[in-house]
Amino acid sequence: MSMFTRRPFYYRLSEGMRISVRPHYVPGHSFPPLQRFVFAYDVRIENISRRTAQLMSRRWTIYDSIGEELEVVGDGVVGLQPILGPGDVHEYQSFSVLKSSRGWMEGEYYFRTTDNTYFTAFIPRFDLIADPEWISDEE
């Protein structure tokens, strides 16, 4: 069994969008003596509704166990504003840098449907832990 498959998996269903996240610690880009802990996370957005919607923007809350909390707001995800029809999936990878070995993230995606109504799909809270079990084989 690969270490990659042991990484935790989080998901949440809201407004017909199933949001799945798999975080992992990236030791090769981290430097703990200088309080730099890098975490990557794979996101899968699956439209299980009967409506087409475009991901317009996002909001993340990033919490570091040293007590710092950061809010990140922006258009789309990794430079894209994907349109998801019924059954469509959009996947991407991103990262976050913490000053400590533990924290969490959660957030929201804001979508617009073809009839110009807006809705929010919630991103599940997921843990960021610098644990050797959470390292990807792909690094």
DRENTOR-822880 format. One line per field, with one value per residue: residue in one letter; y, z, x of N, C-alpha, C, O in turn. Coordinates in steps of 0.02 Angstrom, whole numbers, plus 50000, padded with zeros to 5 digits. Layout:
// residues N
type = [A, ...]
nc2 = [Y, ...]
nc3 = [Z, ...]
nc1 = [X, ...]
cac2 = [Y, ...]
cac3 = [Z, ...]
cac1 = [X, ...]
cc2 = [Y, ...]
cc3 = [Z, ...]
cc1 = [X, ...]
oc2 = [Y, ...]
oc3 = [Z, ...]
oc1 = [X, ...]
//
This chain:
// residues 139
type = [M, S, M, F, T, R, R, P, F, Y, Y, R, L, S, E, G, M, R, I, S, V, R, P, H, Y, V, P, G, H, S, F, P, P, L, Q, R, F, V, F, A, Y, D, V, R, I, E, N, I, S, R, R, T, A, Q, L, M, S, R, R, W, T, I, Y, D, S, I, G, E, E, L, E, V, V, G, D, G, V, V, G, L, Q, P, I, L, G, P, G, D, V, H, E, Y, Q, S, F, S, V, L, K, S, S, R, G, W, M, E, G, E, Y, Y, F, R, T, T, D, N, T, Y, F, T, A, F, I, P, R, F, D, L, I, A, D, P, E, W, I, S, D, E, E]
nc2 = [49941, 50109, 50258, 50369, 50332, 50324, 50449, 50570, 50599, 50712, 50765, 50859, 50889, 51006, 51106, 51030, 51012, 50914, 50923, 50873, 50845, 50814, 50830, 50849, 50842, 50927, 50893, 50918, 51049, 51118, 51200, 51176, 51235, 51371, 51400, 51357, 51269, 51172, 51132, 51036, 51020, 50920, 50951, 50908, 50946, 50906, 50907, 50859, 50892, 50944, 51056, 51177, 51261, 51397, 51415, 51553, 51625, 51614, 51582, 51562, 51505, 51499, 51420, 51426, 51333, 51411, 51513, 51604, 51668, 51670, 51747, 51712, 51777, 51768, 51770, 51630, 51473, 51432, 51520, 51491, 51488, 51375, 51297, 51192, 51066, 50957, 50814, 50842, 50862, 50951, 50964, 51011, 51063, 51142, 51243, 51280, 51379, 51360, 51423, 51335, 51159, 51112, 51139, 51201, 51209, 51284, 51326, 51416, 51402, 51506, 51503, 51532, 51508, 51458, 51533, 51648, 51646, 51639, 51534, 51454, 51338, 51234, 51208, 51072, 51072, 51039, 50951, 51004, 50930, 50902, 50762, 50611, 50507, 50571, 50604, 50619, 50495, 50550, 50656]
nc3 = [50000, 49957, 50028, 49991, 49980, 50111, 50156, 50234, 50191, 50148, 50134, 50075, 50046, 49968, 49906, 49790, 49748, 49766, 49865, 49879, 49972, 49987, 50088, 50104, 50183, 50133, 50143, 50071, 50028, 50141, 50290, 50441, 50548, 50519, 50536, 50428, 50352, 50229, 50146, 50031, 49938, 49863, 49766, 49726, 49634, 49612, 49514, 49560, 49538, 49441, 49371, 49277, 49324, 49358, 49435, 49521, 49622, 49773, 49949, 50077, 50241, 50338, 50465, 50584, 50704, 50793, 50822, 50725, 50602, 50437, 50304, 50139, 49989, 49825, 49643, 49556, 49545, 49559, 49450, 49362, 49310, 49315, 49220, 49266, 49212, 49238, 49319, 49287, 49328, 49414, 49446, 49547, 49610, 49751, 49871, 50041, 50161, 50322, 50487, 50586, 50632, 50626, 50581, 50504, 50367, 50286, 50188, 50058, 49901, 49775, 49666, 49503, 49418, 49257, 49244, 49307, 49448, 49612, 49717, 49864, 49893, 50013, 50072, 50147, 50316, 50338, 50404, 50428, 50448, 50494, 50468, 50446, 50391, 50308, 50189, 50017, 49890, 49772, 49780]
nc1 = [50042, 50030, 50101, 50033, 49899, 49861, 49839, 49733, 49561, 49438, 49269, 49127, 48957, 48859, 48728, 48720, 48850, 48990, 49125, 49288, 49436, 49610, 49739, 49919, 50078, 50226, 50380, 50498, 50492, 50481, 50544, 50571, 50656, 50650, 50519, 50434, 50317, 50257, 50110, 50022, 49870, 49747, 49607, 49442, 49302, 49141, 48998, 48848, 48721, 48575, 48597, 48691, 48838, 48950, 49106, 49141, 49211, 49311, 49332, 49444, 49482, 49621, 49701, 49828, 49917, 49989, 49909, 49877, 49767, 49710, 49626, 49585, 49533, 49470, 49458, 49391, 49483, 49650, 49677, 49574, 49401, 49302, 49170, 49043, 48946, 48802, 48861, 48992, 49168, 49294, 49464, 49603, 49764, 49836, 49926, 49978, 50064, 50120, 50168, 50185, 50180, 50053, 49882, 49731, 49614, 49473, 49329, 49238, 49156, 49096, 48965, 48890, 48740, 48670, 48555, 48586, 48579, 48648, 48748, 48817, 48944, 49009, 49173, 49250, 49313, 49482, 49623, 49791, 49937, 50101, 50154, 50240, 50164, 50078, 50135, 50158, 50189, 50221, 50305]
cac2 = [50000, 50168, 50309, 50416, 50310, 50331, 50518, 50580, 50620, 50750, 50788, 50891, 50898, 51062, 51136, 50987, 51008, 50873, 50949, 50826, 50872, 50770, 50868, 50814, 50881, 50926, 50908, 50943, 51122, 51145, 51211, 51188, 51282, 51439, 51400, 51351, 51203, 51176, 51081, 51037, 50987, 50904, 50966, 50882, 50976, 50865, 50932, 50803, 50920, 50944, 51123, 51198, 51318, 51418, 51434, 51623, 51648, 51571, 51611, 51513, 51522, 51458, 51428, 51399, 51317, 51463, 51561, 51650, 51650, 51709, 51739, 51722, 51784, 51782, 51744, 51563, 51431, 51429, 51558, 51468, 51492, 51320, 51285, 51122, 51041, 50899, 50758, 50864, 50864, 50994, 50947, 51053, 51059, 51205, 51234, 51332, 51378, 51377, 51434, 51279, 51093, 51093, 51190, 51177, 51254, 51272, 51383, 51418, 51419, 51543, 51483, 51565, 51461, 51486, 51583, 51703, 51642, 51623, 51491, 51440, 51268, 51237, 51166, 51043, 51087, 50984, 50960, 51009, 50903, 50882, 50693, 50570, 50466, 50613, 50624, 50587, 50461, 50588, 50710]
cac3 = [50000, 49953, 50079, 49962, 49993, 50182, 50173, 50250, 50138, 50176, 50083, 50098, 49993, 49980, 49845, 49731, 49733, 49814, 49869, 49912, 49982, 50015, 50102, 50124, 50202, 50082, 50179, 50026, 50020, 50209, 50328, 50509, 50591, 50504, 50540, 50361, 50342, 50167, 50137, 49968, 49943, 49801, 49772, 49673, 49637, 49570, 49510, 49560, 49529, 49372, 49342, 49259, 49365, 49351, 49497, 49511, 49670, 49831, 50013, 50121, 50307, 50352, 50535, 50604, 50776, 50834, 50836, 50669, 50556, 50376, 50256, 50069, 49945, 49757, 49587, 49532, 49579, 49521, 49388, 49319, 49333, 49276, 49213, 49279, 49195, 49278, 49313, 49274, 49383, 49406, 49496, 49547, 49669, 49774, 49932, 50092, 50203, 50392, 50529, 50633, 50602, 50628, 50567, 50464, 50317, 50265, 50147, 50018, 49831, 49755, 49598, 49468, 49372, 49191, 49249, 49347, 49520, 49645, 49776, 49898, 49909, 50068, 50070, 50214, 50356, 50336, 50446, 50400, 50500, 50467, 50491, 50392, 50360, 50262, 50134, 49953, 49851, 49711, 49791]
cac1 = [50000, 50072, 50088, 49985, 49831, 49846, 49824, 49662, 49516, 49382, 49222, 49065, 48908, 48812, 48701, 48732, 48921, 49028, 49193, 49332, 49503, 49662, 49800, 49979, 50137, 50278, 50442, 50551, 50486, 50473, 50605, 50546, 50693, 50628, 50446, 50405, 50287, 50219, 50058, 49986, 49805, 49713, 49536, 49397, 49236, 49097, 48930, 48800, 48654, 48550, 48606, 48758, 48860, 49019, 49139, 49160, 49261, 49321, 49355, 49476, 49507, 49680, 49718, 49892, 49911, 50019, 49856, 49864, 49713, 49715, 49571, 49606, 49475, 49492, 49419, 49404, 49532, 49714, 49672, 49519, 49331, 49273, 49098, 49029, 48880, 48784, 48908, 49061, 49217, 49353, 49514, 49663, 49807, 49864, 49966, 49976, 50124, 50107, 50226, 50189, 50171, 49982, 49833, 49674, 49585, 49404, 49310, 49177, 49159, 49037, 48947, 48835, 48707, 48655, 48501, 48614, 48571, 48711, 48744, 48880, 48960, 49057, 49233, 49255, 49373, 49530, 49682, 49858, 49980, 50167, 50161, 50268, 50111, 50040, 50179, 50140, 50242, 50232, 50352]
cc2 = [50062, 50217, 50358, 50397, 50316, 50403, 50526, 50611, 50654, 50767, 50818, 50902, 50957, 51090, 51096, 50983, 50967, 50896, 50900, 50855, 50818, 50811, 50822, 50863, 50873, 50943, 50936, 51018, 51157, 51156, 51228, 51235, 51355, 51446, 51401, 51279, 51208, 51117, 51090, 51004, 50979, 50915, 50937, 50912, 50937, 50892, 50872, 50828, 50915, 51012, 51135, 51259, 51333, 51440, 51504, 51645, 51600, 51613, 51554, 51544, 51473, 51472, 51392, 51388, 51367, 51520, 51610, 51623, 51698, 51695, 51756, 51723, 51799, 51752, 51673, 51523, 51422, 51461, 51538, 51480, 51438, 51319, 51211, 51106, 50982, 50841, 50778, 50868, 50913, 50976, 50995, 51040, 51128, 51191, 51292, 51324, 51402, 51390, 51379, 51214, 51071, 51154, 51159, 51231, 51235, 51332, 51375, 51433, 51453, 51530, 51526, 51514, 51496, 51536, 51641, 51704, 51619, 51576, 51478, 51366, 51270, 51186, 51138, 51067, 51026, 51002, 50964, 50988, 50878, 50813, 50652, 50526, 50505, 50639, 50585, 50553, 50505, 50642, 50693]
cc3 = [50000, 50009, 50055, 49979, 50067, 50202, 50188, 50191, 50171, 50119, 50115, 50037, 50012, 49912, 49782, 49710, 49788, 49810, 49910, 49916, 50012, 50026, 50114, 50138, 50149, 50115, 50135, 50014, 50088, 50241, 50400, 50552, 50579, 50502, 50471, 50351, 50282, 50161, 50069, 49980, 49874, 49812, 49712, 49685, 49587, 49572, 49506, 49555, 49456, 49339, 49326, 49299, 49352, 49418, 49486, 49558, 49729, 49891, 50055, 50189, 50322, 50424, 50550, 50679, 50821, 50848, 50781, 50625, 50497, 50333, 50186, 50026, 49875, 49705, 49571, 49576, 49533, 49452, 49341, 49352, 49294, 49276, 49220, 49262, 49240, 49265, 49301, 49337, 49365, 49463, 49490, 49610, 49686, 49838, 49980, 50135, 50273, 50428, 50581, 50597, 50600, 50612, 50531, 50415, 50306, 50222, 50110, 49946, 49814, 49681, 49570, 49418, 49306, 49192, 49296, 49420, 49550, 49703, 49802, 49910, 49960, 50059, 50140, 50250, 50351, 50375, 50405, 50456, 50468, 50497, 50434, 50357, 50307, 50205, 50072, 49922, 49793, 49719, 49762]
cc1 = [50044, 50054, 50036, 49914, 49812, 49830, 49750, 49624, 49456, 49334, 49161, 49021, 48863, 48792, 48716, 48805, 48955, 49101, 49235, 49402, 49548, 49725, 49860, 50036, 50191, 50345, 50497, 50549, 50478, 50542, 50584, 50588, 50674, 50552, 50413, 50383, 50241, 50172, 50027, 49918, 49775, 49638, 49499, 49329, 49193, 49026, 48883, 48728, 48633, 48559, 48680, 48776, 48933, 49046, 49168, 49216, 49264, 49340, 49383, 49490, 49563, 49701, 49783, 49890, 49948, 49970, 49842, 49809, 49716, 49654, 49597, 49543, 49501, 49445, 49440, 49451, 49591, 49707, 49615, 49451, 49292, 49197, 49087, 48956, 48863, 48833, 48980, 49103, 49272, 49401, 49573, 49702, 49832, 49903, 49955, 50039, 50104, 50172, 50235, 50172, 50098, 49938, 49774, 49653, 49513, 49385, 49245, 49194, 49093, 49024, 48891, 48806, 48693, 48597, 48521, 48593, 48637, 48699, 48814, 48886, 49017, 49113, 49242, 49318, 49418, 49593, 49745, 49906, 50045, 50184, 50189, 50217, 50073, 50082, 50160, 50201, 50264, 50284, 50420]
oc2 = [50067, 50216, 50385, 50440, 50313, 50416, 50493, 50645, 50626, 50782, 50805, 50921, 50957, 51099, 51124, 50954, 50983, 50889, 50886, 50887, 50782, 50827, 50764, 50917, 50818, 51001, 50974, 51047, 51218, 51124, 51287, 51273, 51397, 51491, 51443, 51234, 51243, 51059, 51145, 50966, 51024, 50892, 50942, 50905, 50937, 50900, 50839, 50790, 50887, 51024, 51106, 51304, 51288, 51477, 51514, 51679, 51552, 51670, 51505, 51603, 51412, 51529, 51334, 51431, 51364, 51568, 51654, 51563, 51758, 51638, 51809, 51675, 51838, 51714, 51656, 51536, 51407, 51432, 51566, 51484, 51453, 51338, 51170, 51131, 50959, 50822, 50736, 50876, 50917, 50975, 51017, 51009, 51168, 51133, 51344, 51269, 51455, 51372, 51376, 51215, 51017, 51211, 51098, 51289, 51178, 51383, 51332, 51470, 51432, 51543, 51555, 51482, 51557, 51577, 51678, 51757, 51585, 51577, 51489, 51333, 51305, 51128, 51176, 51081, 50969, 51060, 50931, 51024, 50838, 50808, 50658, 50509, 50475, 50690, 50525, 50577, 50498, 50672, 50732]
oc3 = [50040, 50034, 50095, 49993, 50083, 50258, 50157, 50148, 50217, 50064, 50173, 49983, 50066, 49868, 49728, 49657, 49847, 49758, 49967, 49868, 50058, 49978, 50132, 50109, 50122, 50114, 50159, 49993, 50091, 50221, 50418, 50591, 50623, 50472, 50458, 50342, 50284, 50171, 50051, 50028, 49832, 49861, 49655, 49739, 49527, 49626, 49454, 49567, 49415, 49284, 49357, 49308, 49337, 49455, 49447, 49537, 49733, 49885, 50067, 50193, 50319, 50441, 50531, 50715, 50881, 50882, 50789, 50611, 50505, 50326, 50176, 50027, 49866, 49721, 49573, 49636, 49474, 49402, 49287, 49413, 49248, 49325, 49185, 49296, 49278, 49208, 49303, 49393, 49308, 49521, 49435, 49658, 49642, 49857, 49962, 50143, 50281, 50404, 50615, 50539, 50575, 50628, 50529, 50421, 50316, 50221, 50126, 49932, 49837, 49638, 49608, 49381, 49299, 49147, 49320, 49451, 49517, 49735, 49768, 49934, 49950, 50041, 50189, 50219, 50359, 50378, 50353, 50505, 50421, 50543, 50377, 50298, 50265, 50175, 50075, 49928, 49769, 49669, 49766]
oc1 = [50091, 49997, 49998, 49872, 49753, 49810, 49708, 49653, 49427, 49355, 49145, 49044, 48833, 48834, 48725, 48820, 48950, 49133, 49219, 49425, 49528, 49760, 49852, 50040, 50200, 50366, 50539, 50599, 50471, 50591, 50581, 50558, 50682, 50525, 50369, 50424, 50191, 50192, 50006, 49910, 49778, 49610, 49522, 49300, 49207, 48997, 48878, 48681, 48668, 48532, 48724, 48735, 48973, 49014, 49215, 49262, 49226, 49362, 49348, 49508, 49553, 49715, 49792, 49864, 49940, 49986, 49800, 49805, 49723, 49634, 49628, 49504, 49548, 49400, 49499, 49458, 49583, 49729, 49610, 49446, 49255, 49164, 49118, 48910, 48907, 48844, 49024, 49077, 49294, 49381, 49590, 49678, 49848, 49913, 49928, 50064, 50075, 50226, 50286, 50152, 50082, 49954, 49766, 49672, 49493, 49420, 49203, 49240, 49040, 49067, 48851, 48843, 48703, 48591, 48478, 48591, 48677, 48646, 48864, 48840, 49067, 49101, 49241, 49369, 49396, 49613, 49752, 49914, 50043, 50224, 50164, 50226, 50039, 50066, 50148, 50257, 50320, 50306, 50466]
//
